[in-house]
Amino acid sequence: MAVLTGDIATLVCKPHIDPDMGEMVLNGRMLQFLMKLDGSKDLGSMAEMLGLDLNTAKEISARLLDLKLISITDDSEPMLPGIFFEFITERLAIIAGPIAQLMVDDAIQELGGEKQKIPKNKAIELIDIFSRQILDDEQRAVFIQVVMKKLNEIN
């Protein structure tokens, strides 16, 4: 049986159906999971959408991997979308003015260099980088609250 270790919540899988596979038996949960799989949602989102806990999603994924009905995509770690960076830049511009874009570019460099390649799991670190640069406690608190809300909306 395929062994999925660690945090599977960020893994992204896609269906891999071979018409010459022959017959196999799937239970209802496995079939439902396979039908919802589209190659873009991470397994954590899939589990939540289907009302499964992560352990159950892990078991189903492992079984589907064994049956060669799914494969793990190369880009298993979801990235922060460009709209998130645009939003942060807008919020920082309210506080810091025209240097907001420079602040965002510097933070992106600190985390890896390319806006399109900052994983979602680095979002909190990114927010922390910006919040440390906001000296006013009230503005910092509002910034964190608004950006966290936006992050939850895009997840």
Secondary structure as UniProt FT lines:
FT   TURN            9..10
FT   STRAND          12..15
FT   TURN            19..20
FT   HELIX           28..36
FT   HELIX           43..50
FT   HELIX           54..66
FT   TURN            67..68
FT   STRAND          70..72
FT   TURN            74..75
FT   HELIX           82..96
FT   HELIX           97..99
FT   HELIX           100..111
FT   HELIX           115..117
FT   HELIX           120..122
FT   HELIX           123..132
FT   HELIX           137..154
//
